[in-house]
Amino acid sequence: MNDSGKPRRGSSFFTKRTYNCIDMKPIKSLISADTHRKIDQRRQLSLMVSEVIPFPLKQHISVSELRGSQLHILADSQAWASEFRYHKHEIMSQLSSLGAINITDIKIRVSPPKSDNKPEQQPSRQARAAATNPHIARLREILNRQ
C-alpha cells in the first residue's frame, strides 16, 4: 500500500488490506424499504396459505406472489399442481374466511425444484456390449501397449 492507504498498482486489494467488520454495513441496510415491505408481505401470505393447505400438499407448494386479487402458486410437479387444483376452491374459501386478503382466483404453475443432483447417465447399449466383448477388450489391451 502507498502512503494514502490505497493499494499499489498490480497488488491485490483483498490480500493487502484487512477489513474491520465494525465498519461494514449490515445487509438489511442495503435493501430498500419497499423491498423489505414486499418480503414481509410475501412471508405473511405464505404463512396464511400454508395454514389452509392440507399437509402432504403444503410440502410441494410455494407462494409466488399476489397480483391484485390473484394468488400465484408454484408446484414441484404436475401431479402436485393437479392435486392443488382439486383443492383450489376449498383453499380459496378458507383464505377468504380468514378475512385478511381478498383472493378471487388462484393460478398455479409447475416449477420443479432446482437440483444439482442429476441422475448418472447410463452408458449406451453399444458401450455396455463393447465393455463385455472379449475381442474388444483384447484390442484395447493391444492398443494401450503401443
Beta strands, then each sheet from edge to edge (+ up, - down):
strand 1: 61-67
strand 2: 70-75
strand 3: 105-110
sheet 1: 1+ 2- 3-
end
